[in-house]
Amino acid sequence: MPQSVKRPQLRKQISIFVPLSDWKAIRHEAARKRIPMTELCRRWMKPEMNRLHDEEPQ
């Protein structure tokens, strides 16, 4: 039986509105960690996304 080929998961973009002070704080933290703001937000969201996936019916 051939091995299944793992395909990259499709991706979609989301956007949110935050107060300017929050945006500046996120930008500052991302700069401090030397990562893009998007990556910082992904890291912050990951624990909750894992929890949501764990709760999905099998």
C-alpha positions as CSV (number, residue, x, y, z in Angstrom):
1,M,0.0,0.0,0.0
2,P,1.5,3.4,-1.0
3,Q,2.3,5.9,1.7
4,S,-0.1,8.7,1.9
5,V,1.3,12.0,0.8
6,K,0.8,14.8,3.3
7,R,-0.4,17.9,1.6
8,P,0.1,21.4,3.0
9,Q,-3.1,22.6,4.8
10,L,-5.0,25.4,3.1
11,R,-4.6,28.7,4.9
12,K,-6.9,31.7,5.3
13,Q,-6.1,35.1,6.7
14,I,-8.0,36.7,9.5
15,S,-7.9,40.3,10.7
16,I,-9.0,41.9,13.9
17,F,-9.4,45.5,15.1
18,V,-7.6,46.4,18.3
19,P,-7.1,49.7,20.0
20,L,-4.0,51.5,18.8
21,S,-2.4,51.2,22.3
22,D,-2.8,47.4,22.1
23,W,-1.4,47.3,18.5
24,K,1.7,49.3,19.7
25,A,2.2,46.9,22.6
26,I,2.0,43.9,20.3
27,R,4.4,45.6,17.9
28,H,6.8,46.4,20.7
29,E,6.7,42.8,22.1
30,A,7.3,41.3,18.6
31,A,10.2,43.6,18.1
32,R,11.6,42.7,21.5
33,K,11.4,39.0,20.5
34,R,12.6,39.8,17.0
35,I,9.7,38.1,15.3
36,P,6.9,39.4,13.0
37,M,3.7,40.5,14.8
38,T,1.9,37.8,12.9
39,E,4.1,35.1,14.3
40,L,3.7,36.5,17.9
41,C,-0.1,36.4,17.5
42,R,0.1,32.8,16.1
43,R,2.1,31.7,19.1
44,W,-0.4,33.3,21.5
45,M,-3.3,31.7,19.7
46,K,-1.8,28.2,19.4
47,P,-2.8,26.9,22.9
48,E,-6.4,27.8,22.3
49,M,-6.4,26.4,18.8
50,N,-5.0,23.1,20.2
51,R,-7.7,23.1,22.8
52,L,-10.4,23.6,20.1
53,H,-9.0,20.8,18.0
54,D,-8.9,18.5,21.0
55,E,-12.6,19.2,21.6
56,E,-13.6,18.4,18.0
57,P,-15.7,15.2,17.7
58,Q,-13.8,12.3,16.2
